Amino acid sequence: MKRTLSLWLGILALALMPALAQTPAATGKIHGRVINPTGAAQGGGTVSLSTDGGSTAKFTFPVSAQGEYTGEAAPGTYMIFYRAPETPAGKMVDSLRGIKITVGEDVVQDLDMSRAEYIKALPPEQQKQLEELKKQNAAAMNANKVIAALNADLKTVNQDIKEAESARTAAAQQLGAGATNSAIEAKATELREAKYNEILALMTKDTEAKPDEPILWTNLARAQLGLKKYPDAEVSYKKALALESAAKKQNPEVLGVINAGLGEVFARQSKVAEANAAYDAAAKADPAKASFHLRNEAVVFFQEKNSPAQVAAADEALKVETVPANQALLYYIKGQGLVMNATVDPKTNRIVLPDDCTDAYNHYLTLAPNGPYAAEVKGILAQANQKIESTYKAPKGKK
């Protein structure tokens, strides 16, 4: 019993000793990187300091995934060595001697296995494999640099396209409320062309750097289309289409965009049959956006003042369009195409609209009674002395 009491008193006495009486050991710091023979960071494993040639490790520090280590050690001269997670006991991957740790200093010491001394010590077969690996790594790094540059350019291109599409709004804001429509349109054209020329320069460079990437050719074609370089745009879109069609895993959205772009190229040149085929291919390639592509076809023909083509395109788009606002636009486009076939009654001097034209206009007013074209449509129907329907009903005999 006395022995037990004496032991506990001893422990108690140590516990009650003032903290100031304990002097911390003086240390120095060390940090660095582990680099594998290819020159890349070597993640994982441990770095150790030894005073007996590596038989025992006096201080050991973990190596991060980025190949970095850091730690503290008592002053002295050490051998430093690296062990990978799979290194057998008693073995090491690399080592260096004469590493001096000094109190209060931070030593920088890398373990660089790409050094000539280390490489020369490897067996010839490993040296050969290492050279091949270095070549592959260099090629991969170069490819990554190219891809990074391409992605940066594509980001710029996406912004340029947005700004080109909103050029008229920007022009109106820049010129102010007193600007004429002709001045606004001239400024918008200037802004638009500047953006498309920037895209053209970037994508010309990038298609040369990576000629097997469909999206680059697609953007190049978009710029050429915006600058009305239709033959060039056709060539670029067809190049993009060939590349995407040959891909192991085709992207429906990209195929849709390419075919629709090709359709616009043809529509702008009054090649109606070719345009119809291209827009149909876009709708087939990307069914989720079929209505979008077919509606755009009607809009493009409307902009080109190709009345028969815009009527036919509007009818095709209406077969798949489900959004009321978009349906209203298509009926307006159809009506505007059919109104070109209106005649004048010689007895009354009133406009005589084709039945289908009246139907289209009344469809529009039912779907968009306060829409942007409502006043215009009501005016046309009034001039033709047609009854304006607030709720449209198809005439008898029509579906």
C-alpha angles and dihedrals in degrees: 000000000000091000092054093050092048091052094051091048089053092052091046091052092053091048091053095051111116116258091233090066090067113085114202117228114258112243143176129218132241132186139161148127135280112224123190125221092270091060094252127122114274109219126199132023128074141283116215139187119220136181096193103057095275099306089119132017114226094183127019129187129189119241116228125227087261091057095253129134135179137177150131131262140176115267115272145092116288147175110239119209139177127221123188119218090258097044110125119245112276093021132099136196099217139354143183129197133215099042107162121204116198128191112261095008130108112221119205110212126164126193099218112184092180090075116117093243092058095044093050091055092058121097113265093249092054090048090054092048090048092054091052091048091050090053091050092048092049091050091048092049091050090048090050090052091051092048091049090052092047092050090051090051092048090053089054091046093053090053091046091053091052091050092046090053091050094042095116093055090048091048092052091050092049095048097042135223095304095060119116122236091248092052091048092049092048091051091046090053090051092051093044094050092049091056095045091048090054090051090047092054094046096046094044088057094043097048087055091051094046110014094171097066113101096199091060092054090045092055091044089053091048090057092046090049091050090051090048092244090142101168090050091047091051091053092048095047091049090050090051091047093051092050095046093045090053094050117113090230111032121205110227093202093052091047089051093051093047095049092045090050090051088049091055091050089056094042092053088056094047092248092144101171093048091046092050091050093049094048090047089052089051091052091047094047094050109025092175089066099034093116091049094053095043092046090052089052090058091047093051093050088047090053089049090051091235097150101183092046094047092051092050092045092049091052091051092048092049089060091068105022115107103168110098095216091052091045089053091053091050092050089050091051090048092049092048090053094048095045087071086071092056118124134200122245104232092209098051101019087227125140113256111209124203110253092243090053092054090047091051093049093049090048088054093051092049092051097038110019089165097031125136092265098039096102092048093049093047089050092053092048091048092052089051090049090237122154111252109227117213089190111030122228121180115240117256114280092029129100 
